Amino acid sequence: MRIISPDQLPVNEDGSIFHLHLRPEQLAEKIILVGDPGRVPLVASFFDQIEYDQQSREFRTITGSYKGKRITALSHGIGCDNLDIVVTELDALANIDLETRKEKAMFTPLTMVRIGTSGGLQPECPIGSYVLSEISMGMDGLIFFYDGGEKITDDELAQAFTKHTQWNGRVATPYFVASDKELVERIGFDMYKGITISASGFYGPQGRWVRLKPTDPDQNYKIESFEYKKLRVTNYEMESAALAGLARLMGHQAVTACLIIANRHAATMNTDYKGAFPDLITKVLDRI
């Protein structure tokens, strides 16, 4: 059995995983992921009890229980690159013996639900609505750095999208990956569902024009009008594709649920959205 060397998987002197600073016993099998470290205490405020609280860089972790279920709330920061760190280290905590550095004989599946904020791209997704990422599109190319990445992506959908949008060939080719079907129905049965774009940036990649003009100023209009097997692109965010893709490759359940705080179609945004976030949190906690 392969022994994973320290340069491949760093472990701290206290036995915790390198970036998250967690030890295996401090992780629950049900995990709520949020981007902002400040949202972790908000999620944990609904817990019945708290057993562990840790901060390392942008990674804040609180593990406790909610209505008898052991749950970890963890912040991942911004971007698919951060999700590569977080999902890999969560999987290692569950499925690698950090002392022997060997894969455990029995696989432990994790359930990961990311709760985020997002910009809606369709008129039927107004500010304040909830959108579940049935399929996620990544602009980052992350999945293809892993063996088997091409087996979990929908090439037909990617070809239809790139053709419809006249996609710029100089940027990363988009990939599409489906979220876990059972989790989609359990968490989002009463939410808007569709294709979520995980952009590789907040400004230009999402079609925003500040001082630097986007290469395709009409990008969002083309995206809004795209439809594939009755699915449309519902929203922009920056992490769901990496989460869905890595979870599928590793054998875990994962999905992203977002509160819409902007509507690109209507050119509106609500920066004071914190009051609407707790309701989405409690929905996910009840359903996870």
Secondary structure as GFF3:
##gff-version 3
##sequence-region A 1 288
A	DSSP	three_ten_helix	24	26	.	.	.	ID=ss1
A	DSSP	beta_strand	30	34	.	.	.	ID=ss2
A	DSSP	alpha_helix	39	44	.	.	.	ID=ss3
A	DSSP	beta_strand	49	56	.	.	.	ID=ss4
A	DSSP	beta_strand	59	66	.	.	.	ID=ss5
A	DSSP	beta_strand	69	75	.	.	.	ID=ss6
A	DSSP	alpha_helix	80	95	.	.	.	ID=ss7
A	DSSP	beta_strand	96	97	.	.	.	ID=ss8
A	DSSP	beta_strand	102	103	.	.	.	ID=ss9
A	DSSP	beta_strand	111	120	.	.	.	ID=ss10
A	DSSP	beta_strand	130	138	.	.	.	ID=ss11
A	DSSP	three_ten_helix	142	145	.	.	.	ID=ss12
A	DSSP	three_ten_helix	149	151	.	.	.	ID=ss13
A	DSSP	alpha_helix	155	165	.	.	.	ID=ss14
A	DSSP	beta_strand	175	178	.	.	.	ID=ss15
A	DSSP	alpha_helix	181	188	.	.	.	ID=ss16
A	DSSP	beta_strand	192	198	.	.	.	ID=ss17
A	DSSP	three_ten_helix	204	206	.	.	.	ID=ss18
A	DSSP	alpha_helix	219	224	.	.	.	ID=ss19
A	DSSP	beta_strand	227	228	.	.	.	ID=ss20
A	DSSP	beta_strand	231	237	.	.	.	ID=ss21
A	DSSP	alpha_helix	240	250	.	.	.	ID=ss22
A	DSSP	beta_strand	253	263	.	.	.	ID=ss23
A	DSSP	beta_strand	268	269	.	.	.	ID=ss24
A	DSSP	three_ten_helix	274	276	.	.	.	ID=ss25
A	DSSP	alpha_helix	277	287	.	.	.	ID=ss26
###
